[in-house]
Structure formats: C-alpha cells, structure tokens
C-alpha cells in the first residue's frame, strides 16, 4: 500500500465529511450511521449489490444519506491521475455500474478493496465529528 494513496484517501474522506458536517444535523447523523454499515454490506453482498442498495433504499433522510455516500464512493473509485486510486477500469462508457460490470474480475476485486480502504477513513472521520 502506498503511503501517498493512503494520504489521498484520508484527504478526500476528510473533505467529504467536512462538507456533510456543514449541512443539516439530521443528515450528518444519518450519513455517519450509514458509513458505519457500508463496508459490512460490501463484504457481505459484494460491491455492486451494496452500491445498488445504497443508491435505491431507505426513507427520505436515509435515502439521501445513502445516495450521498454511494456517490462519494463512486467519485473516489473513478478518480484518476495523482488524486485518485487509478483503478484500471474498462473503457466502457456510462455509469459506475456499467463500468464495474464490464471490468475484469481482478479489477472488480481491486475496486472492492479500494472501497473498503476509503470507507474506513469516511467512517473514522464521520464518527470523530459527531
């Protein structure tokens, strides 16, 4: 694991959580709660299933928090260059689901592991700011 990548994860997670914390208190609390469970869902169900669940389920505030969290994770996974994880996704066009589905098994595993690493920072920072 690159220390630089670990610092990039931490910085991106900090920026995201800081933005959430400047918003409404109810969303901040729900986002933190959902961030605690997202890695478990990825481990239990797989990255694609967890992303689909977080993009589509819950009541109004829960749905809003889950969608934000899923969007933040997708934004991180697909960053390239010096500011992201540089996962070699296929050249498929379209949304993240299409890119994940059309990727090789190795790239999918890399994306799942990167998701877990990134979400650990989101979890830490969201709990710290409660």
N, C-alpha and C positions, 0 to 999 in steps of 0.2 A: 504494500500500500504506500502510495506516495504521500509524504507529509504535506506537499503542496495541494494535492487533491483533498486531503482531509481539512486543510485550512479553507479551501474553496467551499466545501460542503458547509462548514461551520459559518462562514461569512454569509452565504446565501440563506441558510436557515435563520440566522440572526436577523437579516434584513426582512425576511418574510414575517417572522414572529413579531418583530418590532412594528411592522405595518399593521398586523392584526391587532396588536395591543393598543394602538392609537384609535381603534374603532370602537364599536359598541361593546359594552361589557358582556352582554349575553353571548355574542358571537365569539368573543375572546375565550370565555369559559368553555363553550361547546367545542371550539377548534382544538383547544388543549385536550379535552376529553377524547375527541376523535383521533387526535395524533397519537395518543397512548395505544389505541387499538389497531391502527392501520398496519403496523409491522406484523402483528399477530395474524391479521387477515391475509396478508401476503404469504406468510409461511404456511398457513392452514389451507388456503384456497388457490394460491398462485397469483401472480402479478396482474394478469388480465382480468381475472374474476374479481379481485379486490378493487381494481380501478373501476370496473363497471359498477360494482356495488356502491362505491363512494360517489360516483357521478350521478346515481339514479335514486338512492334511497333516503328515507327519513322524512320527518315533518319539516316545516319551514326553516327553522333555525338550524336544525340538524342537517338538513339537505344543503343549506347554504355553507355550513362549515365543512361538510364532506366534499362538496364541489370545489371549494377553495383549496382544500388540502390536496385533492386529486390534481387540480390544475397546477398547484405549486410543484408537486412531484413530477408531473409531465414536463413542465417548463425546465426543471433541473435535468431530467434524463436526456432531453434533446438539445441541451446546450453543447456547443462545440467550441473549439479553439481553446485558448488559455483559461477560459472562465467556466468550463464545464467538464463533465466526465469523459467526453469524446467516445461514446459507445458507438461502434461501427454498424449502425442500423442499415437496413437495405435501402435502396433508392426509391422504395415505394412512396408514392405521394399520398396525401390525405392525412387523416388524424393519427393520433398516437396508437390507437387500437390497430389500425391497418398496418402501421409500421412494425408493431410488436408481433402481429400475426405473421407477417411476411419475413420476419427475421429468422436466422438460423437458431437452433436450439442453444448453441453456445452464447450467442448474442442475447437471447432471451434470458438465460441464466445470469449473464453479466448485468443486464438491466435490473433483474430482481435483486441481486446482491447490492447493486448500487442504490436501489430504492431503500433497502433496509439500512444501509450505512447513512444515507441522507436523512431518513426519517428519525434515526437515533438523535441527531442534532436538533431536529424540529421538536421532538419530544422533550429533550433536556431544556431547551430554551423556553418552550411554552409552559413547562412546569415552573421554571425559575421565575417567570414573570407573573405567575398567578398571585 
